[in-house]
């Protein structure tokens, strides 16, 4: 992996990630941009203890632009975008409309490919590995920033998810407090350790591998399985067999195997419903917080809001109002269908 760090016209950081040296990354951002003015506010809900980010400035963010005005495509044919180069492999830059900034954290955009109409599932294993390396590099860099408590890499795909820019990309958030979902993981892991003397996530992985009806696919170093109490109709957790806290601790063998398994998994999701359009999904890396996360385990959670070819899973009264999930598909059935989609 080769990196080139530069700045956009408004001072935001841009990083090119290349698989070989010698790429020309000297193109300058010529747009007349004002400095980013974002003032997110973190407020703690006294009833739940959860932190909520108030980011009203994001109401003006770019919303479903035409393809010829995509801000994530390379800058070509006289049109300037967020990426000044005429081509790139993987690029990461500070979000122009961040939910988190300054003392509240940081938000970055990860562009997986210059091809506007592609998706992560269309990447080669080599390009997917480069994205993994970029996630790892940014996890290390953001973790070293003062005040950062947890780094979260994720991808939203599809208008059904709420994506406003269809160009294949993900995001990275640097939180200043562990997220509410992580707090639940921490509490559950502590209770499991106290009750059994064992690690919760090691037991979850061992249980899934033993109960093979919930395994979707497996390699030498990773296993993808549907969790016993899946919240979404089609939800898969991808774990390395060796428990590590975050992406920076994966070894070379684990990194080498990940791209093929992950691309296989994404392509199964796309074939699942027999539709010409790709399946919408959220792909989320769960990494341990920088302190207090010794009992947690790096893993990726992938799920779709689609429950049948013509129906979506909406978070309605019970899920949104009470955080009580109702799943329309048995986890064992979901795993079988995903195996059959291979």
C-alpha positions as CSV (number, residue, x, y, z in Angstrom):
1,X,0.0,0.0,0.0
2,X,1.2,3.5,-0.9
3,X,-0.3,6.7,0.4
4,X,-0.3,10.3,-0.7
5,X,-1.6,12.9,1.7
6,X,-2.8,16.3,0.4
7,X,-5.4,19.0,1.1
8,X,-8.6,20.1,-0.6
9,X,-9.3,23.8,-1.4
10,X,-11.0,24.3,2.0
11,X,-8.2,22.7,4.0
12,X,-9.7,19.2,4.5
13,X,-7.4,16.3,4.3
14,X,-7.4,13.9,1.3
15,X,-5.5,10.6,1.2
16,X,-4.9,8.5,-1.9
17,X,-4.3,4.8,-1.4
18,X,-2.5,3.0,-4.3
19,X,-1.4,-0.5,-4.8
20,X,1.8,0.5,-6.6
21,X,4.2,3.4,-6.4
22,X,4.7,6.2,-8.9
23,X,1.1,7.4,-9.3
24,X,0.8,11.1,-10.1
25,X,-1.2,12.6,-7.2
26,X,-0.2,16.3,-7.7
27,X,-3.6,17.5,-9.1
28,X,-4.8,20.5,-7.1
29,X,-8.4,21.2,-6.0
30,X,-9.3,24.5,-7.8
31,X,-12.8,24.9,-6.5
32,X,-13.6,28.2,-4.7
33,X,-14.6,26.6,-1.4
34,X,-15.2,28.3,1.9
35,X,-13.9,26.7,5.0
36,X,-16.2,24.0,6.5
37,X,-18.3,25.5,9.3
38,X,-19.7,22.6,11.4
39,X,-20.6,22.9,15.0
40,X,-22.0,19.5,16.1
41,X,-23.1,19.3,19.7
42,X,-23.1,16.1,21.9
43,X,-26.0,15.9,24.3
44,X,-26.5,13.1,26.8
45,X,-30.0,11.7,27.2
46,X,-30.4,11.6,31.0
47,X,-33.2,8.9,30.7
48,X,-31.0,6.4,28.9
49,X,-27.4,7.6,29.3
50,X,-27.0,7.6,25.5
51,X,-25.1,10.4,23.7
52,X,-27.0,12.1,20.8
53,X,-25.2,14.2,18.2
54,X,-27.0,17.4,17.1
55,X,-25.7,18.2,13.7
56,X,-28.2,20.7,12.2
57,X,-25.7,21.9,9.6
58,X,-26.1,18.6,7.7
59,X,-29.5,19.6,6.3
60,X,-27.7,21.3,3.4
61,X,-25.5,18.3,2.4
62,X,-25.5,17.1,-1.2
63,X,-28.7,15.1,-1.9
64,X,-29.1,12.7,-4.9
65,X,-27.1,14.7,-7.5
66,X,-27.2,13.6,-11.2
67,X,-24.4,11.2,-12.1
68,X,-22.5,13.9,-14.1
69,X,-22.4,16.0,-10.9
70,X,-21.2,13.2,-8.5
71,X,-18.8,14.6,-6.0
72,X,-17.1,11.2,-5.5
73,X,-16.1,10.6,-9.1
74,X,-12.6,11.7,-10.3
75,X,-12.2,15.2,-11.6
76,X,-12.5,14.9,-15.4
77,X,-13.6,16.9,-18.5
78,X,-13.4,20.2,-16.7
79,X,-15.6,19.2,-13.8
80,X,-14.1,19.3,-10.3
81,X,-15.1,16.9,-7.6
82,X,-14.0,16.1,-4.1
83,X,-11.1,14.1,-5.6
84,X,-8.9,16.3,-7.9
85,X,-7.1,13.4,-9.6
86,X,-8.4,12.2,-13.0
87,X,-8.3,8.6,-11.6
88,X,-7.8,6.9,-8.3
89,X,-7.8,3.5,-6.7
90,X,-9.1,4.2,-3.1
91,X,-9.4,7.7,-1.7
92,X,-10.3,8.9,1.8
93,X,-11.1,12.5,2.8
94,X,-12.7,14.5,5.5
95,X,-16.5,14.8,5.1
96,X,-17.6,18.2,4.0
97,X,-20.8,17.8,6.0
98,X,-19.6,15.9,9.1
99,X,-21.8,14.7,11.9
100,X,-18.7,14.8,14.1
101,X,-15.9,17.3,14.0
102,X,-13.6,19.2,16.3
103,X,-13.9,18.2,19.9
104,X,-16.9,16.0,18.9
105,X,-14.8,13.6,16.8
106,X,-14.2,13.3,13.0
107,X,-16.0,11.9,9.9
108,X,-14.3,10.6,6.8
109,X,-15.5,9.3,3.4
110,X,-13.9,6.3,1.8
111,X,-14.3,6.0,-2.0
112,X,-13.8,2.3,-3.0
113,X,-13.5,2.8,-6.7
114,X,-13.7,5.6,-9.4
115,X,-16.4,3.6,-11.2
116,X,-19.7,5.4,-10.5
117,X,-22.0,2.5,-11.3
118,X,-20.1,-0.2,-9.5
119,X,-20.4,-1.6,-6.0
120,X,-18.1,-3.2,-3.5
121,X,-19.1,-6.6,-4.7
122,X,-17.7,-5.7,-8.2
123,X,-14.2,-5.0,-6.8
124,X,-11.4,-7.4,-7.5
125,X,-9.9,-9.2,-4.5
126,X,-6.8,-6.9,-4.8
127,X,-8.9,-3.7,-4.6
128,X,-10.9,-5.1,-1.7
129,X,-7.6,-5.8,0.1
130,X,-6.6,-2.2,-0.6
131,X,-9.8,-1.0,1.0
132,X,-9.1,-3.2,4.0
133,X,-5.6,-1.7,4.3
134,X,-7.1,1.8,4.1
135,X,-9.6,1.0,6.9
136,X,-6.8,-0.3,8.9
137,X,-4.6,2.7,8.3
138,X,-7.3,5.1,9.2
139,X,-8.2,3.1,12.3
140,X,-4.6,3.5,13.5
141,X,-4.4,7.2,12.6
142,X,-7.8,8.2,14.1
143,X,-7.2,6.1,17.3
144,X,-4.1,8.2,17.9
145,X,-6.0,11.5,17.8
146,X,-6.6,13.1,21.2
147,X,-10.1,12.5,22.6
148,X,-11.0,9.6,20.2
149,X,-12.6,6.6,22.1
150,X,-13.7,4.4,19.2
151,X,-13.3,4.1,15.4
152,X,-16.2,2.8,13.3
153,X,-15.9,1.9,9.6
154,X,-19.1,1.2,7.7
155,X,-20.9,1.2,4.4
156,X,-24.5,2.1,3.6
157,X,-25.6,0.9,0.2
158,X,-28.9,1.6,-1.5
159,X,-31.6,4.3,-1.5
160,X,-33.7,2.0,0.7
161,X,-31.0,2.5,3.4
162,X,-31.1,6.3,3.0
163,X,-28.0,6.7,0.8
164,X,-27.9,10.1,-0.8
165,X,-24.8,9.5,-3.0
166,X,-24.9,6.3,-5.0
167,X,-21.2,6.2,-5.9
168,X,-19.7,3.2,-4.0
169,X,-18.3,4.6,-0.8
170,X,-18.2,4.1,2.9
171,X,-17.6,6.2,6.0
172,X,-15.4,6.2,9.1
173,X,-16.5,7.9,12.3
174,X,-14.1,8.6,15.2
175,X,-16.3,8.8,18.3
176,X,-15.3,10.5,21.5
177,X,-17.4,8.1,23.6
178,X,-18.1,4.4,23.0
179,X,-21.4,3.9,21.1
180,X,-24.6,2.7,22.8
181,X,-24.4,-0.7,20.9
182,X,-20.8,-1.1,22.1
183,X,-21.9,-0.3,25.7
184,X,-24.4,-3.2,25.5
185,X,-21.6,-5.5,24.2
186,X,-19.4,-4.5,27.0
187,X,-22.1,-5.2,29.6
188,X,-23.0,-8.6,28.1
189,X,-19.3,-9.6,27.8
190,X,-18.7,-8.7,31.4
191,X,-21.7,-10.6,32.6
192,X,-20.7,-13.7,30.6
193,X,-17.2,-13.6,31.9
194,X,-18.5,-13.4,35.5
195,X,-20.9,-16.3,34.9
196,X,-18.7,-18.6,32.9
197,X,-15.1,-17.5,33.2
198,X,-15.0,-17.4,29.4
199,X,-15.1,-14.8,26.7
200,X,-18.6,-14.1,25.2
201,X,-17.5,-13.6,21.6
202,X,-15.3,-16.6,21.6
203,X,-18.2,-18.7,22.8
204,X,-20.6,-17.1,20.2
205,X,-18.2,-18.0,17.4
206,X,-17.6,-21.5,18.7
207,X,-21.3,-22.1,19.1
208,X,-22.1,-21.0,15.6
209,X,-19.3,-23.1,14.1
210,X,-20.6,-26.1,16.0
211,X,-24.3,-25.5,15.1
212,X,-23.5,-25.5,11.3
213,X,-27.1,-24.7,10.3
214,X,-26.4,-21.0,10.9
215,X,-23.0,-21.0,9.1
216,X,-23.1,-19.3,5.7
217,X,-19.5,-19.7,4.6
218,X,-16.1,-20.3,6.3
219,X,-12.4,-20.3,5.5
220,X,-9.3,-21.1,7.4
221,X,-9.3,-17.8,9.3
222,X,-12.8,-16.4,9.1
223,X,-16.4,-17.7,9.6
224,X,-19.6,-16.0,8.5
225,X,-22.8,-17.0,10.3
226,X,-26.3,-15.8,11.1
227,X,-26.6,-15.0,14.8
228,X,-28.9,-17.0,16.9
229,X,-31.1,-14.0,17.7
230,X,-30.7,-12.1,14.5
231,X,-32.6,-8.8,14.4
232,X,-32.8,-8.4,10.7
233,X,-34.3,-10.8,8.1
234,X,-30.9,-11.5,6.6
235,X,-28.0,-10.7,8.9
236,X,-24.6,-12.2,8.9
237,X,-21.7,-11.7,11.3
238,X,-18.2,-12.3,9.9
239,X,-15.6,-13.1,12.6
240,X,-11.9,-13.9,12.4
241,X,-11.2,-17.2,14.3
242,X,-8.5,-15.5,16.4
243,X,-10.1,-12.8,18.7
244,X,-8.5,-9.4,18.2
245,X,-9.8,-6.0,19.3
246,X,-9.6,-4.1,16.0
247,X,-8.4,-4.1,12.4
248,X,-4.9,-3.1,13.2
249,X,-4.3,-6.5,15.0
250,X,-5.2,-8.8,12.1
251,X,-2.2,-10.7,10.8
252,X,-1.2,-11.2,7.2
253,X,-3.0,-14.6,6.8
254,X,-6.2,-13.1,8.1
255,X,-5.9,-10.0,5.8
256,X,-5.2,-12.2,2.8
257,X,-8.2,-14.4,3.3
258,X,-10.7,-11.6,4.1
259,X,-11.3,-10.1,0.6
260,X,-12.4,-13.4,-1.1
261,X,-14.8,-14.3,1.7
262,X,-16.3,-10.9,2.0
263,X,-16.8,-10.5,-1.8
264,X,-18.5,-13.9,-1.8
265,X,-20.8,-12.9,1.0
266,X,-21.8,-9.6,-0.7
267,X,-22.5,-11.4,-4.0
268,X,-24.7,-13.9,-2.2
269,X,-26.7,-11.0,-0.8
270,X,-27.1,-9.6,-4.4
271,X,-28.3,-13.0,-5.7
272,X,-30.6,-13.6,-2.7
273,X,-33.8,-12.1,-4.1
274,X,-33.3,-12.7,-7.8
275,X,-33.6,-9.0,-8.7
276,X,-31.7,-7.1,-11.3
277,X,-30.8,-4.3,-8.9
278,X,-28.3,-4.9,-6.0
279,X,-29.5,-5.7,-2.5
280,X,-29.4,-2.7,-0.1
281,X,-27.3,-3.3,3.0
282,X,-25.4,-1.9,5.9
283,X,-21.9,-3.3,6.5
284,X,-20.5,-2.4,9.9
285,X,-17.1,-3.1,11.5
286,X,-17.4,-3.5,15.3
287,X,-14.0,-2.6,16.8
288,X,-13.3,-2.4,20.5
289,X,-13.0,1.0,22.1
290,X,-9.5,2.2,22.9
291,X,-9.9,1.6,26.7
292,X,-12.0,-0.9,28.5
293,X,-12.7,-3.1,25.5
294,X,-10.5,-6.1,26.4
295,X,-13.5,-8.5,26.3
296,X,-14.7,-7.5,22.9
297,X,-13.9,-8.9,19.5
298,X,-13.4,-7.4,16.0
299,X,-16.2,-8.5,13.7
300,X,-18.2,-7.3,10.7
301,X,-22.0,-7.2,10.8
302,X,-23.8,-7.2,7.4
303,X,-27.5,-7.0,7.1
304,X,-30.2,-5.9,4.6
305,X,-33.5,-4.2,5.2
306,X,-35.1,-6.3,2.4
307,X,-37.1,-9.3,3.7
308,X,-38.6,-10.5,0.4
309,X,-38.1,-9.4,-3.2
310,X,-40.9,-6.8,-2.9
311,X,-41.0,-6.0,0.8
312,X,-38.7,-4.1,3.2
313,X,-38.2,-4.4,6.9
314,X,-39.3,-1.1,8.5
315,X,-38.4,-0.2,12.0
316,X,-41.9,0.6,13.2
317,X,-43.5,0.8,16.6
318,X,-41.8,-1.9,18.5
319,X,-38.3,-1.5,17.0
320,X,-38.2,2.3,16.9
321,X,-40.4,3.0,19.9
322,X,-39.1,0.3,22.3
323,X,-35.9,-1.1,20.7
324,X,-37.7,-4.5,20.7
325,X,-36.9,-6.2,17.3
326,X,-39.3,-8.6,15.6
327,X,-37.7,-10.7,12.9
328,X,-39.8,-12.1,10.0
329,X,-37.3,-14.8,9.0
330,X,-35.9,-17.6,11.1
331,X,-32.1,-17.3,11.3
332,X,-31.6,-20.9,10.2
333,X,-33.8,-20.3,7.1
334,X,-31.8,-17.1,6.3
335,X,-28.5,-19.0,6.6
336,X,-29.8,-21.8,4.3
337,X,-31.0,-19.4,1.7
338,X,-27.7,-17.5,1.7
339,X,-25.8,-20.8,1.4
340,X,-28.0,-21.7,-1.6
341,X,-27.2,-18.3,-3.2
342,X,-23.6,-19.3,-3.5
